[in-house]
Amino acid sequence: MNTRMLQLRDEAPLAEQEPERRLRVAVVTETWPPEVNGVAMTVHRLVDWLGRRHRVTLIRVRQGPRDQGTAIPGVDTLLLPSVPLPRYHELRMGLPSVGRLKNLWRAKRPDVVHVITEGPLGWSAVRAANALGIAVVSDFHTNFHQYTAHYGLGLFKPIALRYLRTLHNRTLLTLVPTRTLAENMIRQGFERVDVLSRGVDTELFHPHYRRSELRASWGAGPDDPVLLMVSRIAPEKNLPLALQAYECARDRVPGTRMVVVGDGPARAATAAAHSGVHFAGMQTGRALADHYASADIFVFPSLSETFGNVTLEAMASGLAVVAFDYAAAREHIVDGRNGRTAGCTNDAGFVEAVTELAIDRLQTARLGAAARESALEIDWSRIFERYEGFLEQCLETEHG
């Protein structure tokens, strides 16, 4: 294939297209619930949708000794051994499994293999599929090569980037969540890249889950601005800038509160240094929705995301979002219309935007309402129908 950017054929509206045949799809991933991250959530939703339309085998790592594999209708699940991810011990990665995957796919050959993650299991799946002549599609979800700088491993960034580029260039197509990321990757030598965005559950994440009693537990009255950050608490998430913004907002509006939802390696030290911030720990499902809706301003200073599902969840919950003009915010927020964005090097602008919203409650309410309206247009079904089209096109390319 000579083109670097695949495009879907424009034949009929996606909502009207039905799959011409049931595909045999093998999905390979090293992240899966109960891990709490945007990738695990997205792949779980994708597999559930695929299982209702095609023949699906889910190949994933075992999430601890008690993991027996949650049954998903229409999906066969194969659990493989795993080990803790270095420096992220609560996350797990697979082991090299080329031979096992070859044997599996010789006996039960899939039409297409979709590799979600780039760990040893993902790399094994690419090698096995290539060896057997099976069409393989990959996802790029995490900027692992950028994380090296946050952990004192900057010298390894070129090695990590080369590893990722080699893996993805051995697939027919790499799917990424934003156009900006696709363009950046092409400049770095990645080939055959296209965009598959993400949606949001607007029924779960909804303003009507606002809880006055939850706000009271944070020390916030009805008119006190509450800042919220939902994130792994780790160096690459840029939490210190969010805390700086909170301190500036609190100086101008003394009743300002800040809540941080999530866990991670930096939580204990950060919480000890900021006793006035409420660290709520990991929240999921309805409890997470309550936390979103009970806040007012969502602060998201991370510059290490490939997308950032939390941005859409905050928008669906009716919050005024402040983020850098990057990833999901660049795709879905227009500064001053349905949120606030700052240039990626403009820390002062980020802090100023948060402070302005803490002062101006009318602006906060207006942006939050507009954010909710924007989120209602981001529908998962259209995204997955586009994904189905990518699979069909890759099969035509492989057999053409």
Salt bridges, closest charged atoms under 4 A:
GLU11 OE2 - ARG9 NH1 3.21
ASP48 OD2 - ARG52 NH2 2.90
ASP67 OD2 - ARG60 NH1 2.66
ASP76 OD2 - LYS108 NZ 3.07
GLU90 OE2 - ARG232 NH1 2.62
ASP111 OD2 - ARG21 NH1 3.67
ASP111 OD1 - ARG24 NH2 3.00
GLU118 OE2 - HIS168 NE2 2.81
ASP139 OD1 - HIS114 NE2 2.57
ASP139 OD2 - HIS141 NE2 2.66
GLU191 OE1 - ARG192 NH1 3.11
ASP194 OD1 - ARG179 NH2 3.89
ASP194 OD1 - ARG386 NH2 3.61
ASP201 OD2 - ARG45 NH2 3.85
GLU247 OE2 - HIS274 ND1 3.77
ASP263 OD2 - ARG267 NH1 3.89
ASP290 OD1 - ARG286 NE 2.78
ASP296 OD1 - ARG210 NH2 2.83
ASP296 OD2 - ARG215 NH1 3.03
ASP296 OD1 - ARG361 NH2 3.20
GLU305 OE2 - LYS237 NZ 2.71
ASP325 OD1 - ARG330 NE 3.51
ASP335 OD1 - ARG340 NE 2.88
GLU356 OE1 - ARG340 NH1 2.98
GLU388 OE1 - ARG53 NH2 2.82
GLU388 OE2 - HIS54 NE2 2.63
GLU396 OE2 - ARG9 NH2 3.34
